[in-house]
Amino acid sequence: MIGEEGGPAGPKVLRMLYFVGAGFICTAAINKWRDLQRKSAQQHADQLPEKPANNLRS
């Protein structure tokens, strides 16, 4: 890459900050998605009728 070695460091730092910021945004979105999935599964499990635990035949 010609021209980047002698140029100012500003654009490189800005690109790095964009990359780090995108990483934070993606991580937050993934965590939010997992939380929504967990809450949905919990609500679904709460709506199912409970079966007695001692249905074992001896």
C-alpha positions as CSV (number, residue, x, y, z in Angstrom):
1,M,0.0,0.0,0.0
2,I,1.8,3.0,-1.3
3,G,1.2,6.3,0.5
4,E,0.0,5.1,3.9
5,E,3.4,4.7,5.4
6,G,4.3,8.3,5.2
7,G,0.9,9.8,5.8
8,P,-0.7,11.1,9.0
9,A,-1.7,8.6,11.6
10,G,-5.2,10.1,12.0
11,P,-7.0,8.0,9.4
12,K,-5.5,4.8,10.7
13,V,-6.6,5.6,14.3
14,L,-10.0,6.6,13.0
15,R,-10.3,3.3,11.1
16,M,-9.3,1.4,14.3
17,L,-11.9,3.3,16.4
18,Y,-14.6,2.5,13.8
19,F,-13.6,-1.2,13.9
20,V,-13.6,-1.3,17.8
21,G,-16.9,0.6,17.8
22,A,-18.4,-1.9,15.4
23,G,-17.2,-4.7,17.6
24,F,-19.0,-3.2,20.6
25,I,-22.2,-2.7,18.7
26,C,-22.2,-6.2,17.3
27,T,-21.5,-7.7,20.8
28,A,-24.3,-5.7,22.3
29,A,-26.7,-6.8,19.6
30,I,-25.7,-10.5,20.0
31,N,-26.2,-10.2,23.8
32,K,-29.6,-8.5,23.3
33,W,-30.7,-11.2,20.8
34,R,-29.6,-14.0,23.3
35,D,-31.5,-12.3,26.1
36,L,-34.7,-12.0,23.9
37,Q,-34.4,-15.7,23.0
38,R,-33.9,-16.7,26.6
39,K,-36.9,-14.7,27.7
40,S,-39.0,-16.1,24.9
41,A,-38.1,-19.7,25.8
42,Q,-38.9,-19.0,29.5
43,Q,-42.3,-17.5,28.6
44,H,-43.0,-20.5,26.4
45,A,-42.0,-22.9,29.2
46,D,-44.2,-21.1,31.7
47,Q,-47.2,-21.5,29.4
48,L,-46.9,-25.3,29.1
49,P,-48.9,-27.3,31.7
50,E,-46.7,-28.8,34.3
51,K,-46.5,-32.6,34.5
52,P,-46.2,-34.3,37.9
53,A,-42.7,-35.4,38.6
54,N,-43.7,-38.7,40.2
55,N,-45.2,-40.5,37.3
56,L,-42.7,-43.4,37.7
57,R,-44.1,-46.9,37.9
58,S,-42.6,-49.2,40.5
